[in-house]
Every structure is written in structure tokens, then in C-alpha cells.
Amino acid sequence: MASEARSVTEGCDGGCGPGEPTAAQLHAAAETFALLATPTRLHLVWLLAQQDADVGSLAQRVGSSVAAVSQHLAKLRLAGLVSAHRHGRRQVYSVEDPHVVALVDQIFRHIAPDGSLAPDPPPASGGAPV
């Protein structure tokens, strides 16, 4: 039992079953989720998954200062979750990784507007559940 708990927290060092995440994968995933665990950063990623934007527009949308949003964006860029490019004199941010877009989309499909977990949709087949 203790070895099972250790393998879940430390990951697999080579004796993994098929598809089991490695320690490096678990660590990277945990860091990514930790980075997205703040409402402002999650909101920024969601906004950028919808449309590219500059820091001023993002600050206005999330209700925060440009300086604070710039710091959040810097952390997201370092982690590779968002990218930036110049558009004239403005720095424009975007989320181009389809995995990040899918992850954020899925979590908001699963959470209702009131913050509760949204119920799963009924099965697509016409048959009654068994």
C-alpha cells in the first residue's frame, strides 16, 4: 500500500505499466495545474483561447491593473501556456496550443455558471440505460 502511494506521488521510474505517467510528467502537470489555479490566470488563458489580445484589453476584461496582468502573463509565457508577438507597437498575447485550449474548454463545460459541477448530458443513444 505504501509503495502504491509513493508511486502515485513520485511517478514511475521505469517499472511503469503501459500509459502510466512518469515522475517528470506528473511534476510538469502539477506545475501547470498550480499555475492555472488562480482565477485571474485561468481567466486570462480562457480569454486568450477565444481571441488574441493586448495587456490593456486583458486587464480591463479581468478587472485588474496592467502591471498585475503583465506579471501573470509573464508567468504563463515562461510556462509555455501563452505566447506573444508584436503587432505594431503592441505586444499581443495568444494561446495556440490546442491541448491548453481543450483543457480550459473542458473545465468550463463541466462547471455550471453558479460554480457547481454541471450535470453530464444524457447519453446520445436512444436506448434506456441498463
One Martini backbone bead per residue (centre of mass of N, CA, C, O) as a GRO file, in nm:
protein
  130
    1MET     BB    1   0.059   0.062  -0.022
    2ALA     BB    2   0.300   0.256   0.007
    3SER     BB    3   0.403   0.208  -0.284
    4GLU     BB    4   0.154   0.321  -0.424
    5ALA     BB    5   0.166   0.608  -0.307
    6ARG     BB    6   0.448   0.671  -0.413
    7SER     BB    7   0.391   0.633  -0.721
    8VAL     BB    8   0.182   0.862  -0.739
    9THR     BB    9   0.375   1.099  -0.635
   10GLU     BB   10   0.652   1.016  -0.802
   11GLY     BB   11   0.620   0.804  -1.001
   12CYS     BB   12   0.780   0.660  -1.273
   13ASP     BB   13   1.110   0.479  -1.321
   14GLY     BB   14   1.036   0.216  -1.543
   15GLY     BB   15   0.799   0.026  -1.389
   16CYS     BB   16   0.569   0.080  -1.573
   17GLY     BB   17   0.283   0.094  -1.697
   18PRO     BB   18   0.087   0.142  -1.942
   19GLY     BB   19   0.057   0.498  -1.949
   20GLU     BB   20   0.213   0.576  -1.715
   21PRO     BB   21   0.326   0.828  -1.550
   22THR     BB   22   0.585   1.009  -1.497
   23ALA     BB   23   0.749   1.208  -1.288
   24ALA     BB   24   0.781   1.441  -1.490
   25GLN     BB   25   0.483   1.456  -1.572
   26LEU     BB   26   0.362   1.508  -1.294
   27HIS     BB   27   0.516   1.766  -1.235
   28ALA     BB   28   0.426   1.933  -1.484
   29ALA     BB   29   0.122   1.911  -1.432
   30ALA     BB   30   0.118   2.037  -1.150
   31GLU     BB   31   0.236   2.311  -1.239
   32THR     BB   32   0.012   2.382  -1.436
   33PHE     BB   33  -0.224   2.372  -1.236
   34ALA     BB   34  -0.107   2.580  -1.041
   35LEU     BB   35  -0.103   2.815  -1.246
   36LEU     BB   36  -0.433   2.777  -1.294
   37ALA     BB   37  -0.538   2.829  -0.980
   38THR     BB   38  -0.592   3.115  -1.067
   39PRO     BB   39  -0.843   3.309  -1.173
   40THR     BB   40  -0.685   3.509  -1.352
   41ARG     BB   41  -0.524   3.307  -1.525
   42LEU     BB   42  -0.764   3.146  -1.626
   43HIS     BB   43  -0.901   3.386  -1.762
   44LEU     BB   44  -0.674   3.456  -1.957
   45VAL     BB   45  -0.669   3.189  -2.107
   46TRP     BB   46  -0.960   3.195  -2.198
   47LEU     BB   47  -0.946   3.459  -2.358
   48LEU     BB   48  -0.703   3.364  -2.547
   49ALA     BB   49  -0.866   3.122  -2.669
   50GLN     BB   50  -1.065   3.321  -2.820
   51GLN     BB   51  -0.852   3.581  -2.826
   52ASP     BB   52  -0.646   3.802  -2.906
   53ALA     BB   53  -0.440   4.019  -2.683
   54ASP     BB   54  -0.376   4.282  -2.490
   55VAL     BB   55  -0.303   4.394  -2.178
   56GLY     BB   56  -0.522   4.614  -2.157
   57SER     BB   57  -0.766   4.438  -2.235
   58LEU     BB   58  -0.724   4.224  -2.018
   59ALA     BB   59  -0.741   4.404  -1.769
   60GLN     BB   60  -1.029   4.494  -1.819
   61ARG     BB   61  -1.166   4.209  -1.821
   62VAL     BB   62  -1.041   4.121  -1.521
   63GLY     BB   63  -1.006   4.369  -1.322
   64SER     BB   64  -0.704   4.478  -1.359
   65SER     BB   65  -0.394   4.560  -1.373
   66VAL     BB   66  -0.143   4.583  -1.592
   67ALA     BB   67   0.081   4.486  -1.404
   68ALA     BB   68  -0.054   4.224  -1.306
   69VAL     BB   69  -0.104   4.099  -1.586
   70SER     BB   70   0.191   4.096  -1.675
   71GLN     BB   71   0.281   3.892  -1.459
   72HIS     BB   72   0.098   3.662  -1.543
   73LEU     BB   73   0.197   3.643  -1.838
   74ALA     BB   74   0.489   3.576  -1.774
   75LYS     BB   75   0.429   3.302  -1.642
   76LEU     BB   76   0.276   3.177  -1.884
   77ARG     BB   77   0.514   3.202  -2.082
   78LEU     BB   78   0.728   3.035  -1.928
   79ALA     BB   79   0.528   2.774  -1.945
   80GLY     BB   80   0.387   2.784  -2.248
   81LEU     BB   81   0.073   2.884  -2.256
   82VAL     BB   82   0.174   3.151  -2.381
   83SER     BB   83   0.200   3.400  -2.635
   84ALA     BB   84   0.400   3.647  -2.821
   85HIS     BB   85   0.344   3.943  -3.033
   86ARG     BB   86   0.392   4.178  -3.263
   87HIS     BB   87   0.165   4.475  -3.317
   88GLY     BB   88   0.344   4.697  -3.371
   89ARG     BB   89   0.344   4.842  -3.048
   90ARG     BB   90   0.214   4.579  -2.965
   91GLN     BB   91   0.149   4.321  -2.739
   92VAL     BB   92   0.040   3.999  -2.833
   93TYR     BB   93  -0.172   3.750  -2.710
   94SER     BB   94  -0.172   3.378  -2.696
   95VAL     BB   95  -0.337   3.059  -2.765
   96GLU     BB   96  -0.212   2.764  -2.951
   97ASP     BB   97  -0.257   2.522  -2.778
   98PRO     BB   98  -0.492   2.275  -2.806
   99HIS     BB   99  -0.468   2.155  -2.519
  100VAL     BB  100  -0.527   2.410  -2.358
  101VAL     BB  101  -0.796   2.475  -2.485
  102ALA     BB  102  -0.935   2.206  -2.407
  103LEU     BB  103  -0.898   2.221  -2.102
  104VAL     BB  104  -1.056   2.485  -2.056
  105ASP     BB  105  -1.315   2.403  -2.196
  106GLN     BB  106  -1.383   2.154  -2.020
  107ILE     BB  107  -1.409   2.290  -1.742
  108PHE     BB  108  -1.648   2.488  -1.838
  109ARG     BB  109  -1.842   2.249  -1.914
  110HIS     BB  110  -1.837   2.127  -1.603
  111ILE     BB  111  -1.913   2.421  -1.506
  112ALA     BB  112  -2.135   2.607  -1.374
  113PRO     BB  113  -2.220   2.936  -1.329
  114ASP     BB  114  -2.247   2.875  -1.000
  115GLY     BB  115  -1.994   2.644  -0.959
  116SER     BB  116  -2.107   2.390  -1.020
  117LEU     BB  117  -2.152   2.088  -1.128
  118ALA     BB  118  -2.225   1.975  -1.419
  119PRO     BB  119  -2.423   1.786  -1.574
  120ASP     BB  120  -2.447   1.527  -1.754
  121PRO     BB  121  -2.531   1.434  -2.039
  122PRO     BB  122  -2.721   1.254  -2.206
  123PRO     BB  123  -2.731   1.000  -2.386
  124ALA     BB  124  -2.727   0.963  -2.736
  125SER     BB  125  -2.879   0.725  -2.719
  126GLY     BB  126  -3.208   0.575  -2.732
  127GLY     BB  127  -3.150   0.402  -2.505
  128ALA     BB  128  -3.183   0.257  -2.213
  129PRO     BB  129  -3.058   0.222  -1.926
  130VAL     BB  130  -2.905  -0.060  -1.736
   0.00000   0.00000   0.00000
